[in-house]
Amino acid sequence: MVQEQNVGEIFINNWVSIDTMNTQVNVRLSDGLLEQSEEYAKKHGFGTVQELIKEVLREKVVEKTLITKKELLLVKKLAELTQEGNLFGTEDELFKKIRK
């Protein structure tokens, strides 16, 4: 089943994928830890547990984050409002405008 994503989610996913991250890592979690992680991710504005895990790793491994969680959520909200107001028409138009 394909889930429909809004522009905010697409923007965040595309922004994060600009990184040089291209190696997949598989992590096994107990059912309880996965459930707690899903609840935490939802409560704190993460789209997925994977985003939560990447953020936790960045906080622990990288000295300075390039963009804070708060800033990322603001960008996501801006993208959602842009979509609601149909300010750029298509997703491609929005990304072209953002990248300028």
N, CA, C and O atoms as a GROMACS GRO file, in nm:
protein
  400
    1MET      N    1   0.083  -0.118   0.000
    1MET     CA    2   0.000   0.000   0.000
    1MET      C    3   0.088   0.125   0.000
    1MET      O    4   0.176   0.138   0.086
    2VAL      N    5   0.068   0.215  -0.092
    2VAL     CA    6   0.148   0.336  -0.103
    2VAL      C    7   0.080   0.445  -0.023
    2VAL      O    8  -0.038   0.473  -0.040
    3GLN      N    9   0.158   0.508   0.067
    3GLN     CA   10   0.106   0.618   0.145
    3GLN      C   11   0.130   0.748   0.072
    3GLN      O   12   0.238   0.770   0.015
    4GLU      N   13   0.030   0.835   0.073
    4GLU     CA   14   0.047   0.966   0.010
    4GLU      C   15   0.125   1.055   0.105
    4GLU      O   16   0.095   1.062   0.224
    5GLN      N   17   0.226   1.124   0.053
    5GLN     CA   18   0.306   1.215   0.133
    5GLN      C   19   0.272   1.358   0.094
    5GLN      O   20   0.243   1.387  -0.022
    6ASN      N   21   0.276   1.446   0.193
    6ASN     CA   22   0.258   1.586   0.158
    6ASN      C   23   0.393   1.647   0.125
    6ASN      O   24   0.497   1.584   0.146
    7VAL      N   25   0.392   1.768   0.073
    7VAL     CA   26   0.516   1.832   0.029
    7VAL      C   27   0.614   1.847   0.145
    7VAL      O   28   0.735   1.834   0.125
    8GLY      N   29   0.564   1.874   0.266
    8GLY     CA   30   0.652   1.888   0.381
    8GLY      C   31   0.733   1.763   0.404
    8GLY      O   32   0.854   1.770   0.426
    9GLU      N   33   0.668   1.647   0.400
    9GLU     CA   34   0.738   1.521   0.419
    9GLU      C   35   0.835   1.496   0.305
    9GLU      O   36   0.947   1.451   0.327
   10ILE      N   37   0.792   1.523   0.183
   10ILE     CA   38   0.878   1.502   0.067
   10ILE      C   39   1.000   1.592   0.076
   10ILE      O   40   1.112   1.549   0.049
   11PHE      N   41   0.979   1.718   0.114
   11PHE     CA   42   1.090   1.811   0.127
   11PHE      C   43   1.190   1.762   0.230
   11PHE      O   44   1.310   1.760   0.205
   12ILE      N   45   1.140   1.722   0.347
   12ILE     CA   46   1.229   1.676   0.453
   12ILE      C   47   1.305   1.552   0.405
   12ILE      O   48   1.426   1.543   0.424
   13ASN      N   49   1.236   1.459   0.343
   13ASN     CA   50   1.303   1.339   0.294
   13ASN      C   51   1.407   1.373   0.189
   13ASN      O   52   1.517   1.317   0.191
   14ASN      N   53   1.375   1.463   0.097
   14ASN     CA   54   1.472   1.502  -0.006
   14ASN      C   55   1.588   1.577   0.055
   14ASN      O   56   1.702   1.557   0.013
   15TRP      N   57   1.562   1.664   0.152
   15TRP     CA   58   1.669   1.740   0.213
   15TRP      C   59   1.766   1.646   0.284
   15TRP      O   60   1.888   1.659   0.269
   16VAL      N   61   1.712   1.553   0.360
   16VAL     CA   62   1.797   1.460   0.432
   16VAL      C   63   1.875   1.373   0.334
   16VAL      O   64   1.991   1.340   0.361
   17SER      N   65   1.815   1.335   0.222
   17SER     CA   66   1.882   1.246   0.129
   17SER      C   67   1.993   1.314   0.051
   17SER      O   68   2.069   1.248  -0.020
   18ILE      N   69   2.004   1.447   0.062
   18ILE     CA   70   2.112   1.520  -0.004
   18ILE      C   71   2.247   1.480   0.058
   18ILE      O   72   2.351   1.491  -0.006
   19ASP      N   73   2.243   1.433   0.182
   19ASP     CA   74   2.364   1.386   0.248
   19ASP      C   75   2.433   1.282   0.161
   19ASP      O   76   2.380   1.238   0.059
   20THR      N   77   2.551   1.244   0.204
   20THR     CA   78   2.622   1.138   0.134
   20THR      C   79   2.584   1.001   0.190
   20THR      O   80   2.650   0.901   0.161
   21MET      N   81   2.478   0.997   0.270
   21MET     CA   82   2.435   0.870   0.327
   21MET      C   83   2.382   0.781   0.216
   21MET      O   84   2.280   0.810   0.154
   22ASN      N   85   2.452   0.673   0.193
   22ASN     CA   86   2.406   0.582   0.090
   22ASN      C   87   2.426   0.437   0.129
   22ASN      O   88   2.407   0.348   0.046
   23THR      N   89   2.462   0.412   0.252
   23THR     CA   90   2.478   0.276   0.301
   23THR      C   91   2.361   0.243   0.392
   23THR      O   92   2.331   0.318   0.485
   24GLN      N   93   2.296   0.133   0.364
   24GLN     CA   94   2.183   0.092   0.445
   24GLN      C   95   2.232   0.010   0.563
   24GLN      O   96   2.321  -0.075   0.549
   25VAL      N   97   2.174   0.035   0.680
   25VAL     CA   98   2.208  -0.039   0.801
   25VAL      C   99   2.078  -0.097   0.856
   25VAL      O  100   1.977  -0.026   0.868
   26ASN      N  101   2.080  -0.222   0.890
   26ASN     CA  102   1.962  -0.287   0.948
   26ASN      C  103   1.981  -0.298   1.098
   26ASN      O  104   2.088  -0.338   1.145
   27VAL      N  105   1.877  -0.264   1.173
   27VAL     CA  106   1.881  -0.267   1.319
   27VAL      C  107   1.763  -0.351   1.367
   27VAL      O  108   1.650  -0.331   1.322
   28ARG      N  109   1.789  -0.442   1.457
   28ARG     CA  110   1.681  -0.522   1.516
   28ARG      C  111   1.646  -0.461   1.652
   28ARG      O  112   1.734  -0.435   1.734
   29LEU      N  113   1.516  -0.440   1.673
   29LEU     CA  114   1.467  -0.386   1.800
   29LEU      C  115   1.365  -0.482   1.858
   29LEU      O  116   1.292  -0.549   1.784
   30SER      N  117   1.360  -0.488   1.989
   30SER     CA  118   1.254  -0.567   2.051
   30SER      C  119   1.120  -0.500   2.021
   30SER      O  120   1.116  -0.381   1.990
   31ASP      N  121   1.014  -0.576   2.030
   31ASP     CA  122   0.881  -0.519   2.004
   31ASP      C  123   0.852  -0.400   2.095
   31ASP      O  124   0.796  -0.299   2.052
   32GLY      N  125   0.892  -0.414   2.222
   32GLY     CA  126   0.868  -0.306   2.318
   32GLY      C  127   0.945  -0.180   2.284
   32GLY      O  128   0.890  -0.070   2.290
   33LEU      N  129   1.072  -0.195   2.248
   33LEU     CA  130   1.154  -0.078   2.213
   33LEU      C  131   1.104  -0.014   2.086
   33LEU      O  132   1.103   0.109   2.074
   34LEU      N  133   1.062  -0.094   1.990
   34LEU     CA  134   1.008  -0.040   1.866
   34LEU      C  135   0.880   0.039   1.894
   34LEU      O  136   0.863   0.149   1.841
   35GLU      N  137   0.793  -0.015   1.976
   35GLU     CA  138   0.668   0.055   2.009
   35GLU      C  139   0.696   0.187   2.080
   35GLU      O  140   0.636   0.289   2.049
   36GLN      N  141   0.788   0.184   2.176
   36GLN     CA  142   0.825   0.307   2.247
   36GLN      C  143   0.889   0.409   2.152
   36GLN      O  144   0.864   0.529   2.162
   37SER      N  145   0.971   0.359   2.060
   37SER     CA  146   1.036   0.446   1.962
   37SER      C  147   0.934   0.511   1.869
   37SER      O  148   0.944   0.630   1.838
   38GLU      N  149   0.836   0.433   1.826
   38GLU     CA  150   0.730   0.487   1.739
   38GLU      C  151   0.651   0.595   1.811
   38GLU      O  152   0.620   0.699   1.754
   39GLU      N  153   0.617   0.570   1.938
   39GLU     CA  154   0.544   0.670   2.016
   39GLU      C  155   0.627   0.796   2.035
   39GLU      O  156   0.576   0.907   2.021
   40TYR      N  157   0.755   0.779   2.067
   40TYR     CA  158   0.844   0.894   2.087
   40TYR      C  159   0.857   0.973   1.958
   40TYR      O  160   0.849   1.096   1.958
   41ALA      N  161   0.879   0.902   1.848
   41ALA     CA  162   0.896   0.968   1.718
   41ALA      C  163   0.772   1.050   1.683
   41ALA      O  164   0.783   1.165   1.641
   42LYS      N  165   0.655   0.992   1.702
   42LYS     CA  166   0.531   1.063   1.670
   42LYS      C  167   0.513   1.184   1.760
   42LYS      O  168   0.477   1.292   1.713
   43LYS      N  169   0.536   1.167   1.889
   43LYS     CA  170   0.518   1.274   1.987
   43LYS      C  171   0.613   1.391   1.964
   43LYS      O  172   0.579   1.506   1.990
   44HIS      N  173   0.734   1.361   1.914
   44HIS     CA  174   0.837   1.464   1.900
   44HIS      C  175   0.859   1.510   1.756
   44HIS      O  176   0.960   1.574   1.726
   45GLY      N  177   0.767   1.477   1.667
   45GLY     CA  178   0.772   1.533   1.533
   45GLY      C  179   0.857   1.462   1.431
   45GLY      O  180   0.885   1.516   1.324
   46PHE      N  181   0.900   1.341   1.461
   46PHE     CA  182   0.976   1.263   1.363
   46PHE      C  183   0.877   1.188   1.275
   46PHE      O  184   0.778   1.135   1.325
   47GLY      N  185   0.903   1.184   1.147
   47GLY     CA  186   0.814   1.116   1.056
   47GLY      C  187   0.818   0.965   1.071
   47GLY      O  188   0.717   0.897   1.053
   48THR      N  189   0.936   0.913   1.105
   48THR     CA  190   0.954   0.768   1.117
   48THR      C  191   1.055   0.739   1.228
   48THR      O  192   1.126   0.828   1.274
   49VAL      N  193   1.059   0.614   1.270
   49VAL     CA  194   1.159   0.572   1.367
   49VAL      C  195   1.299   0.586   1.306
   49VAL      O  196   1.395   0.616   1.376
   50GLN      N  197   1.310   0.564   1.174
   50GLN     CA  198   1.439   0.578   1.108
   50GLN      C  199   1.493   0.720   1.123
   50GLN      O  200   1.612   0.740   1.148
   51GLU      N  201   1.404   0.820   1.108
   51GLU     CA  202   1.447   0.959   1.125
   51GLU      C  203   1.493   0.983   1.268
   51GLU      O  204   1.592   1.052   1.291
   52LEU      N  205   1.421   0.926   1.364
   52LEU     CA  206   1.461   0.938   1.504
   52LEU      C  207   1.599   0.877   1.526
   52LEU      O  208   1.684   0.939   1.590
   53ILE      N  209   1.621   0.758   1.474
   53ILE     CA  210   1.750   0.690   1.492
   53ILE      C  211   1.862   0.773   1.430
   53ILE      O  212   1.968   0.789   1.490
   54LYS      N  213   1.840   0.826   1.308
   54LYS     CA  214   1.944   0.907   1.244
   54LYS      C  215   1.975   1.032   1.326
   54LYS      O  216   2.091   1.070   1.340
   55GLU      N  217   1.871   1.095   1.381
   55GLU     CA  218   1.892   1.215   1.461
   55GLU      C  219   1.970   1.184   1.588
   55GLU      O  220   2.060   1.258   1.626
   56VAL      N  221   1.935   1.074   1.654
   56VAL     CA  222   2.006   1.034   1.776
   56VAL      C  223   2.153   1.007   1.744
   56VAL      O  224   2.241   1.049   1.819
   57LEU      N  225   2.179   0.939   1.633
   57LEU     CA  226   2.318   0.914   1.594
   57LEU      C  227   2.391   1.043   1.564
   57LEU      O  228   2.507   1.060   1.604
   58ARG      N  229   2.326   1.134   1.495
   58ARG     CA  230   2.390   1.264   1.466
   58ARG      C  231   2.425   1.336   1.597
   58ARG      O  232   2.534   1.392   1.610
   59GLU      N  233   2.332   1.334   1.693
   59GLU     CA  234   2.356   1.402   1.821
   59GLU      C  235   2.474   1.340   1.896
   59GLU      O  236   2.551   1.411   1.961
   60LYS      N  237   2.487   1.210   1.886
   60LYS     CA  238   2.593   1.140   1.959
   60LYS      C  239   2.727   1.141   1.887
   60LYS      O  240   2.832   1.142   1.951
   61VAL      N  241   2.725   1.141   1.755
   61VAL     CA  242   2.848   1.124   1.677
   61VAL      C  243   2.902   1.256   1.623
   61VAL      O  244   3.023   1.278   1.626
   62VAL      N  245   2.816   1.342   1.575
   62VAL     CA  246   2.858   1.467   1.513
   62VAL      C  247   2.858   1.577   1.619
   62VAL      O  248   2.762   1.591   1.695
   63GLU      N  249   2.965   1.654   1.624
   63GLU     CA  250   2.976   1.759   1.725
   63GLU      C  251   2.870   1.867   1.709
   63GLU      O  252   2.807   1.907   1.807
   64LYS      N  253   2.849   1.914   1.587
   64LYS     CA  254   2.755   2.024   1.564
   64LYS      C  255   2.657   1.982   1.455
   64LYS      O  256   2.697   1.940   1.346
   65THR      N  257   2.529   1.994   1.487
   65THR     CA  258   2.429   1.961   1.386
   65THR      C  259   2.419   2.075   1.285
   65THR      O  260   2.434   2.192   1.320
   66LEU      N  261   2.395   2.039   1.160
   66LEU     CA  262   2.383   2.140   1.055
   66LEU      C  263   2.251   2.215   1.066
   66LEU      O  264   2.243   2.334   1.035
   67ILE      N  265   2.147   2.144   1.109
   67ILE     CA  266   2.016   2.206   1.125
   67ILE      C  267   1.950   2.140   1.246
   67ILE      O  268   1.955   2.018   1.262
   68THR      N  269   1.891   2.221   1.329
   68THR     CA  270   1.829   2.167   1.449
   68THR      C  271   1.695   2.104   1.416
   68THR      O  272   1.636   2.131   1.311
   69LYS      N  273   1.648   2.023   1.506
   69LYS     CA  274   1.516   1.961   1.490
   69LYS      C  275   1.409   2.070   1.478
   69LYS      O  276   1.317   2.059   1.396
   70LYS      N  277   1.421   2.174   1.560
   70LYS     CA  278   1.323   2.283   1.556
   70LYS      C  279   1.324   2.352   1.419
   70LYS      O  280   1.218   2.381   1.363
   71GLU      N  281   1.444   2.377   1.365
   71GLU     CA  282   1.454   2.439   1.233
   71GLU      C  283   1.395   2.348   1.125
   71GLU      O  284   1.327   2.395   1.034
   72LEU      N  285   1.421   2.219   1.137
   72LEU     CA  286   1.369   2.122   1.041
   72LEU      C  287   1.216   2.120   1.044
   72LEU      O  288   1.152   2.113   0.940
   73LEU      N  289   1.160   2.125   1.164
   73LEU     CA  290   1.013   2.127   1.176
   73LEU      C  291   0.955   2.256   1.119
   73LEU      O  292   0.847   2.255   1.061
   74LEU      N  293   1.027   2.368   1.136
   74LEU     CA  294   0.981   2.494   1.078
   74LEU      C  295   0.981   2.487   0.926
   74LEU      O  296   0.888   2.536   0.861
   75VAL      N  297   1.084   2.427   0.869
   75VAL     CA  298   1.091   2.411   0.723
   75VAL      C  299   0.976   2.322   0.676
   75VAL      O  300   0.913   2.350   0.574
   76LYS      N  301   0.951   2.215   0.750
   76LYS     CA  302   0.842   2.124   0.714
   76LYS      C  303   0.709   2.198   0.717
   76LYS      O  304   0.627   2.181   0.627
   77LYS      N  305   0.687   2.279   0.820
   77LYS     CA  306   0.562   2.356   0.831
   77LYS      C  307   0.551   2.455   0.715
   77LYS      O  308   0.443   2.471   0.658
   78LEU      N  309   0.661   2.522   0.680
   78LEU     CA  310   0.661   2.614   0.568
   78LEU      C  311   0.623   2.544   0.439
   78LEU      O  312   0.543   2.595   0.360
   79ALA      N  313   0.679   2.426   0.418
   79ALA     CA  314   0.647   2.349   0.297
   79ALA      C  315   0.500   2.308   0.296
   79ALA      O  316   0.436   2.311   0.191
   80GLU      N  317   0.447   2.270   0.412
   80GLU     CA  318   0.306   2.232   0.419
   80GLU      C  319   0.216   2.351   0.390
   80GLU      O  320   0.118   2.338   0.316
   81LEU      N  321   0.249   2.468   0.446
   81LEU     CA  322   0.169   2.588   0.421
   81LEU      C  323   0.177   2.629   0.274
   81LEU      O  324   0.079   2.675   0.216
   82THR      N  325   0.295   2.611   0.216
   82THR     CA  326   0.313   2.641   0.075
   82THR      C  327   0.224   2.552  -0.009
   82THR      O  328   0.163   2.596  -0.106
   83GLN      N  329   0.218   2.424   0.029
   83GLN     CA  330   0.133   2.330  -0.044
   83GLN      C  331  -0.015   2.368  -0.027
   83GLN      O  332  -0.090   2.369  -0.124
   84GLU      N  333  -0.056   2.397   0.095
   84GLU     CA  334  -0.196   2.432   0.122
   84GLU      C  335  -0.237   2.555   0.042
   84GLU      O  336  -0.348   2.561  -0.010
   85GLY      N  337  -0.148   2.653   0.033
   85GLY     CA  338  -0.178   2.776  -0.040
   85GLY      C  339  -0.150   2.766  -0.188
   85GLY      O  340  -0.171   2.862  -0.262
   86ASN      N  341  -0.101   2.650  -0.233
   86ASN     CA  342  -0.066   2.627  -0.372
   86ASN      C  343   0.021   2.740  -0.426
   86ASN      O  344  -0.003   2.792  -0.536
   87LEU      N  345   0.122   2.778  -0.348
   87LEU     CA  346   0.205   2.894  -0.381
   87LEU      C  347   0.300   2.870  -0.498
   87LEU      O  348   0.338   2.964  -0.567
   88PHE      N  349   0.338   2.743  -0.522
   88PHE     CA  350   0.429   2.716  -0.631
   88PHE      C  351   0.375   2.614  -0.729
   88PHE      O  352   0.446   2.572  -0.821
   89GLY      N  353   0.253   2.574  -0.712
   89GLY     CA  354   0.191   2.483  -0.807
   89GLY      C  355   0.235   2.340  -0.793
   89GLY      O  356   0.161   2.258  -0.739
   90THR      N  357   0.353   2.308  -0.840
   90THR     CA  358   0.399   2.169  -0.838
   90THR      C  359   0.515   2.154  -0.741
   90THR      O  360   0.578   2.252  -0.700
   91GLU      N  361   0.543   2.031  -0.706
   91GLU     CA  362   0.656   2.000  -0.619
   91GLU      C  363   0.787   2.047  -0.684
   91GLU      O  364   0.873   2.103  -0.616
   92ASP      N  365   0.802   2.023  -0.814
   92ASP     CA  366   0.924   2.066  -0.884
   92ASP      C  367   0.942   2.217  -0.877
   92ASP      O  368   1.054   2.264  -0.855
   93GLU      N  369   0.835   2.293  -0.895
   93GLU     CA  370   0.843   2.437  -0.885
   93GLU      C  371   0.886   2.483  -0.747
   93GLU      O  372   0.966   2.576  -0.734
   94LEU      N  373   0.833   2.415  -0.644
   94LEU     CA  374   0.870   2.448  -0.507
   94LEU      C  375   1.019   2.424  -0.483
   94LEU      O  376   1.088   2.509  -0.426
   95PHE      N  377   1.070   2.308  -0.526
   95PHE     CA  378   1.211   2.277  -0.505
   95PHE      C  379   1.301   2.372  -0.583
   95PHE      O  380   1.407   2.412  -0.534
   96LYS      N  381   1.261   2.409  -0.704
   96LYS     CA  382   1.341   2.506  -0.782
   96LYS      C  383   1.351   2.638  -0.708
   96LYS      O  384   1.458   2.699  -0.704
   97LYS      N  385   1.239   2.683  -0.649
   97LYS     CA  386   1.236   2.809  -0.579
   97LYS      C  387   1.322   2.801  -0.451
   97LYS      O  388   1.394   2.895  -0.418
   98ILE      N  389   1.312   2.690  -0.380
   98ILE     CA  390   1.387   2.673  -0.255
   98ILE      C  391   1.537   2.668  -0.282
   98ILE      O  392   1.616   2.722  -0.204
   99ARG      N  393   1.578   2.605  -0.389
   99ARG     CA  394   1.721   2.585  -0.417
   99ARG      C  395   1.790   2.711  -0.468
   99ARG      O  396   1.913   2.713  -0.476
  100LYS      N  397   1.716   2.814  -0.502
  100LYS     CA  398   1.777   2.937  -0.554
  100LYS      C  399   1.853   3.011  -0.448
  100LYS      O  400   1.911   3.116  -0.475
   0.00000   0.00000   0.00000
